[in-house]
Amino acid sequence: MAQVVLALFLLGVLVTFHELGHFLAGRLMGVYIHEFAVGFGPVLYSKQKEETRYTLRLIPVGGFTRFAGEEGPNREEDKAIPKERILSSLSPGRRAFVIAAGPIFNLLVASLAFFLVFSFVGINTPTTRILEVMPGYPAETAGLLAGDVIQSVGGTPVDTWDEMVAIIQTRAGQTTEVGVERDGEPVLVNMTPIEMNGVGVIGVRPTLQLTRVGLLKGLISGFSETYHVSVAWITGIIGMIVGKVAPEVTGPVGITQILGEAARTGLAQLFYIVGILSANLALFNLMPFPALDGSRLIFFGIEAIRGKPIDPEKEGLVHFFGFFLLMALFVFITFKDILRLVR
């Protein structure tokens, strides 16, 4: 139960930061904001501060920022608001900035989560010390033992697991001299890596060591990991579209399960999953689907090219049907997640 509560809280945090991006960008542009809401459905808590109403709602997996003029040009509550503070009165570029700020904030949260993993929590890094020698593989035949530290392969010194693996993978079928340290003494053995999936393998598992990096390197690694996760997500979506990857979508229930399992594993895994989810949330919202941020950015682009705004009622109708389809998809995916859990 505690893991479920934590997972729902983290989902709410990710959505809140997304909406906070819209909110702060809107404030920066001088837009009047009627409401900043965390969650959907009935209001659990409400507080009016200056011109904005802040609400906490029942369903914790959503949220919204309600700008003046966003729901149509002739709403009664917007008539007393100065025209320059209406969202639709901004230039397409300024409106695009307000809308893009939500996904940008989620990408920043992803980078922060990865930074915390790399610089503070630490990640388990494989070392050249052998944890396990797998039965029936060349390493066992050659006499390698758990606790041995591999120091060279084929006469080339190795300091990291990746360096060792890179050499062994190129030597399938070739007799190879491996130097190890055993109980403080150097030992040389010969073995012939076998070929598996096109690369050489000797059959050892590494000892893992918790590693942290400096703040600057961690910060750079955080942004780099966000980039790689984003590229992987986009590649996966393209693969699903062209039919190379089987469609697989997880809703809030499935995400809650993933976060709960990550919480049991440890902080590193939990923060890493949070980073992945935050990046995915940003990219999902940038998709050109009606009611998502991506489709609004496309409308702003069309308006900038045409030199005149699109009929607000027509645009609103498109976003309304898009929102309806998204809610239907939300219900369908949630139902599938529940079925997967009870089986």
C-alpha positions as CSV (number, residue, x, y, z in Angstrom):
1,M,0.0,0.0,0.0
2,A,2.9,2.4,0.8
3,Q,4.4,1.8,-2.6
4,V,1.0,2.6,-4.3
5,V,0.8,5.9,-2.3
6,L,4.3,6.8,-3.2
7,A,3.7,6.0,-6.9
8,L,0.6,8.1,-7.0
9,F,2.5,10.9,-5.3
10,L,5.3,10.8,-7.8
11,L,2.9,10.7,-10.8
12,G,1.2,13.8,-9.3
13,V,4.6,15.5,-8.9
14,L,5.5,14.9,-12.6
15,V,2.1,16.3,-13.8
16,T,2.4,19.2,-11.4
17,F,5.8,20.2,-12.8
18,H,4.4,19.9,-16.3
19,E,1.6,22.3,-15.4
20,L,4.0,24.5,-13.4
21,G,5.9,25.0,-16.7
22,H,2.8,26.3,-18.4
23,F,1.9,28.4,-15.3
24,L,5.3,30.1,-15.0
25,A,5.6,30.8,-18.7
26,G,2.1,32.2,-18.7
27,R,2.9,34.4,-15.8
28,L,6.1,35.6,-17.6
29,M,4.0,36.5,-20.6
30,G,1.5,38.4,-18.5
31,V,-1.5,36.0,-19.2
32,Y,-4.3,36.0,-16.7
33,I,-4.6,32.6,-15.0
34,H,-8.0,31.5,-13.6
35,E,-7.0,28.3,-12.1
36,F,-3.9,26.1,-11.4
37,A,-5.2,22.5,-10.6
38,V,-3.4,19.4,-9.5
39,G,-5.6,16.4,-10.5
40,F,-8.9,16.1,-12.2
41,G,-12.5,15.6,-10.9
42,P,-14.1,17.0,-7.8
43,V,-12.3,19.7,-5.8
44,L,-10.8,18.5,-2.5
45,Y,-9.1,21.8,-1.6
46,S,-9.2,25.3,-3.0
47,K,-7.5,28.5,-2.2
48,Q,-7.8,31.9,-4.0
49,K,-4.6,33.9,-4.1
50,E,-4.7,37.2,-6.0
51,E,-6.3,36.4,-9.4
52,T,-5.6,32.6,-9.5
53,R,-7.5,29.8,-7.8
54,Y,-5.3,26.9,-6.7
55,T,-7.1,23.6,-6.4
56,L,-6.3,20.0,-5.4
57,R,-8.7,17.5,-7.1
58,L,-9.7,13.9,-6.5
59,I,-8.0,12.1,-9.3
60,P,-4.2,12.5,-8.8
61,V,-3.0,11.6,-12.2
62,G,-3.7,14.8,-14.1
63,G,-3.9,18.5,-13.8
64,F,-4.4,21.7,-15.8
65,T,-3.7,25.4,-16.0
66,R,-6.7,27.4,-17.1
67,F,-5.7,30.6,-18.9
68,A,-8.0,33.5,-19.7
69,G,-9.3,33.1,-23.3
70,E,-8.2,29.5,-23.6
71,E,-11.8,28.1,-23.6
72,G,-13.2,30.5,-26.3
73,P,-13.3,34.2,-27.0
74,N,-16.7,35.1,-25.5
75,R,-16.7,33.6,-22.0
76,E,-18.4,35.9,-19.4
77,E,-15.5,35.5,-16.9
78,D,-13.0,36.9,-19.5
79,K,-14.9,40.1,-20.4
80,A,-13.5,42.2,-17.6
81,I,-9.9,41.1,-18.2
82,P,-7.6,43.4,-20.3
83,K,-7.2,42.1,-23.9
84,E,-3.5,42.0,-23.6
85,R,-3.8,39.5,-20.8
86,I,-5.9,37.1,-22.8
87,L,-3.9,34.0,-24.1
88,S,-5.3,34.3,-27.6
89,S,-4.1,37.9,-27.9
90,L,-0.4,36.9,-27.7
91,S,1.6,36.3,-30.8
92,P,1.8,32.7,-32.0
93,G,5.5,32.6,-30.9
94,R,4.6,33.7,-27.3
95,R,1.7,31.2,-27.1
96,A,4.0,28.5,-28.3
97,F,6.5,29.4,-25.5
98,V,3.7,29.0,-22.9
99,I,2.6,25.7,-24.3
100,A,6.1,24.3,-24.9
101,A,7.2,25.2,-21.3
102,G,5.2,22.2,-19.9
103,P,7.2,19.5,-21.8
104,I,10.4,21.4,-21.3
105,F,9.9,21.3,-17.5
106,N,9.4,17.6,-17.7
107,L,12.6,17.2,-19.6
108,L,14.4,19.2,-16.9
109,V,12.8,17.1,-14.2
110,A,14.1,14.0,-16.0
111,S,17.6,15.4,-16.2
112,L,17.4,16.3,-12.5
113,A,16.3,12.7,-11.6
114,F,19.2,11.2,-13.6
115,F,21.6,13.7,-12.0
116,L,20.5,12.6,-8.5
117,V,21.1,9.0,-9.5
118,F,24.6,9.6,-10.9
119,S,25.9,12.1,-8.3
120,F,24.1,11.4,-5.1
121,V,22.4,7.9,-4.9
122,G,25.0,6.2,-7.1
123,I,24.7,3.4,-9.7
124,N,25.8,-0.2,-9.6
125,T,28.8,-0.4,-12.0
126,P,30.2,-3.8,-13.1
127,T,33.9,-4.3,-12.2
128,T,36.5,-6.7,-13.4
129,R,36.2,-8.8,-10.2
130,I,34.4,-12.0,-11.0
131,L,31.2,-12.7,-8.9
132,E,30.3,-16.0,-10.6
133,V,31.8,-18.4,-13.1
134,M,29.1,-20.0,-15.2
135,P,29.2,-23.8,-15.5
136,G,30.1,-25.2,-18.9
137,Y,31.7,-22.0,-20.3
138,P,35.4,-21.4,-21.2
139,A,36.1,-19.4,-18.0
140,E,35.3,-22.5,-15.9
141,T,37.2,-24.8,-18.2
142,A,40.3,-22.5,-17.9
143,G,40.0,-22.5,-14.1
144,L,38.9,-19.0,-13.3
145,L,37.3,-18.6,-9.9
146,A,34.9,-16.2,-8.2
147,G,36.9,-13.4,-6.6
148,D,39.5,-13.3,-9.4
149,V,40.2,-9.8,-10.8
150,I,40.7,-9.8,-14.5
151,Q,43.6,-7.5,-15.3
152,S,44.5,-8.2,-19.0
153,V,43.0,-9.9,-22.0
154,G,45.1,-11.0,-25.0
155,G,48.0,-9.0,-23.5
156,T,46.0,-5.8,-23.3
157,P,45.5,-4.3,-19.8
158,V,41.9,-3.7,-18.8
159,D,40.6,-1.5,-16.0
160,T,36.9,-1.7,-16.5
161,W,34.3,-4.4,-17.3
162,D,33.4,-2.6,-20.6
163,E,37.0,-2.7,-21.7
164,M,37.3,-6.4,-21.0
165,V,34.0,-7.3,-22.7
166,A,34.9,-5.2,-25.8
167,I,38.1,-7.3,-26.3
168,I,36.6,-10.7,-25.6
169,Q,33.7,-10.1,-28.0
170,T,36.1,-9.8,-30.9
171,R,38.0,-13.0,-30.1
172,A,35.4,-15.7,-30.6
173,G,37.1,-19.0,-31.5
174,Q,40.6,-17.6,-30.8
175,T,42.8,-18.8,-28.0
176,T,43.2,-15.9,-25.6
177,E,45.5,-15.3,-22.7
178,V,43.7,-13.8,-19.7
179,G,45.7,-12.3,-16.8
180,V,44.0,-12.3,-13.3
181,E,44.9,-11.4,-9.8
182,R,44.1,-14.2,-7.3
183,D,44.7,-13.7,-3.6
184,G,47.2,-10.9,-4.5
185,E,49.1,-13.1,-6.9
186,P,49.2,-12.8,-10.7
187,V,47.8,-15.8,-12.6
188,L,47.8,-16.4,-16.4
189,V,45.3,-18.7,-18.1
190,N,44.4,-19.5,-21.7
191,M,40.8,-19.9,-23.0
192,T,38.9,-19.8,-26.2
193,P,35.8,-17.6,-26.1
194,I,32.8,-19.2,-27.7
195,E,30.5,-17.4,-30.1
196,M,27.0,-16.4,-29.0
197,N,24.9,-14.0,-31.1
198,G,27.9,-13.1,-33.1
199,V,30.3,-12.2,-30.3
200,G,32.8,-13.9,-28.1
201,V,31.7,-15.0,-24.6
202,I,33.7,-16.6,-21.7
203,G,30.9,-17.0,-19.1
204,V,31.6,-14.8,-16.1
205,R,29.4,-12.4,-14.1
206,P,30.9,-9.2,-12.6
207,T,30.8,-7.9,-9.1
208,L,28.9,-4.7,-8.9
209,Q,30.2,-1.6,-7.2
210,L,28.2,1.5,-6.2
211,T,29.7,4.4,-8.0
212,R,29.0,8.2,-7.7
213,V,30.4,10.9,-10.0
214,G,31.1,14.5,-9.4
215,L,28.4,17.2,-9.6
216,L,29.5,18.6,-13.0
217,K,29.9,15.2,-14.6
218,G,26.6,14.1,-13.0
219,L,24.8,17.1,-14.4
220,I,26.2,16.5,-17.9
221,S,25.3,12.8,-17.6
222,G,21.8,13.7,-16.5
223,F,21.2,15.7,-19.7
224,S,22.9,13.1,-21.8
225,E,20.7,10.3,-20.3
226,T,17.6,12.4,-20.9
227,Y,18.7,12.7,-24.6
228,H,19.3,8.9,-24.9
229,V,16.0,8.0,-23.2
230,S,14.1,10.5,-25.5
231,V,15.8,9.0,-28.6
232,A,14.9,5.5,-27.5
233,W,11.2,6.6,-26.9
234,I,10.9,8.2,-30.3
235,T,12.6,5.2,-32.0
236,G,10.1,2.9,-30.3
237,I,7.1,5.0,-31.4
238,I,8.4,5.0,-35.0
239,G,8.9,1.3,-34.8
240,M,5.3,0.8,-33.6
241,I,4.0,3.0,-36.4
242,V,5.8,1.1,-39.1
243,G,5.0,-2.3,-37.5
244,K,8.5,-3.3,-36.5
245,V,7.7,-3.1,-32.8
246,A,4.7,-4.7,-31.1
247,P,2.4,-1.9,-29.7
248,E,2.7,-1.7,-25.9
249,V,1.2,1.1,-23.9
250,T,1.0,1.4,-20.1
251,G,-1.5,3.6,-18.3
252,P,-1.5,5.1,-14.8
253,V,-2.3,1.7,-13.2
254,G,0.7,0.0,-14.9
255,I,2.9,3.0,-14.2
256,T,1.9,2.8,-10.5
257,Q,3.0,-0.8,-10.5
258,I,6.3,0.0,-12.1
259,L,7.0,2.8,-9.7
260,G,6.0,0.6,-6.7
261,E,8.4,-2.2,-7.8
262,A,11.2,0.4,-8.4
263,A,10.6,1.7,-4.9
264,R,11.2,-1.7,-3.4
265,T,14.4,-2.1,-5.4
266,G,16.0,1.1,-4.1
267,L,16.4,4.8,-4.6
268,A,18.6,4.5,-7.7
269,Q,16.1,2.4,-9.6
270,L,13.2,4.6,-8.4
271,F,14.8,7.9,-9.5
272,Y,15.8,6.4,-12.8
273,I,12.3,5.3,-13.5
274,V,11.0,8.7,-12.5
275,G,13.4,10.2,-15.0
276,I,12.2,7.9,-17.8
277,L,8.6,8.6,-17.0
278,S,9.1,12.4,-16.9
279,A,10.9,12.4,-20.3
280,N,8.2,10.1,-21.7
281,L,5.5,12.5,-20.4
282,A,7.2,15.4,-22.2
283,L,7.5,13.6,-25.5
284,F,3.9,12.2,-25.3
285,N,2.6,15.7,-24.8
286,L,4.6,16.9,-27.8
287,M,2.8,14.4,-30.1
288,P,0.7,16.1,-32.8
289,F,-2.6,14.7,-31.4
290,P,-5.6,16.9,-30.8
291,A,-5.8,18.2,-27.2
292,L,-2.1,17.6,-26.6
293,D,0.6,20.3,-26.5
294,G,2.0,19.1,-29.8
295,S,-1.2,19.8,-31.7
296,R,-1.5,23.3,-30.2
297,L,2.0,24.1,-31.3
298,I,1.0,22.9,-34.8
299,F,-2.0,25.3,-34.8
300,F,0.3,28.1,-33.7
301,G,2.6,27.3,-36.6
302,I,-0.2,27.3,-39.1
303,E,-1.4,30.6,-37.7
304,A,2.1,32.1,-38.1
305,I,2.3,31.0,-41.7
306,R,-1.2,32.1,-42.6
307,G,-0.8,35.5,-40.9
308,K,-4.2,35.2,-39.3
309,P,-5.7,33.1,-36.5
310,I,-7.7,29.9,-37.0
311,D,-11.3,30.1,-36.1
312,P,-11.3,29.5,-32.2
313,E,-14.5,27.5,-32.3
314,K,-13.2,25.1,-35.0
315,E,-9.9,24.7,-33.1
316,G,-11.7,24.2,-29.8
317,L,-13.9,21.5,-31.5
318,V,-10.8,19.7,-32.7
319,H,-9.3,19.7,-29.2
320,F,-12.6,18.7,-27.6
321,F,-12.8,15.6,-29.8
322,G,-9.1,14.9,-29.2
323,F,-9.6,15.1,-25.4
324,F,-12.6,12.7,-25.7
325,L,-10.5,10.2,-27.6
326,L,-7.7,10.5,-25.1
327,M,-10.1,9.8,-22.2
328,A,-11.5,6.8,-24.1
329,L,-7.9,5.6,-24.6
330,F,-7.1,6.3,-21.0
331,V,-10.1,4.1,-19.8
332,F,-9.1,1.3,-22.3
333,I,-5.5,1.2,-21.2
334,T,-6.4,1.3,-17.5
335,F,-8.8,-1.6,-18.1
336,K,-6.0,-3.6,-19.8
337,D,-3.6,-2.8,-17.0
338,I,-6.1,-4.0,-14.4
339,L,-6.6,-7.2,-16.3
340,R,-2.9,-7.8,-16.6
341,L,-2.5,-7.3,-12.8
342,V,-5.3,-9.8,-11.8
343,R,-4.2,-12.6,-14.2
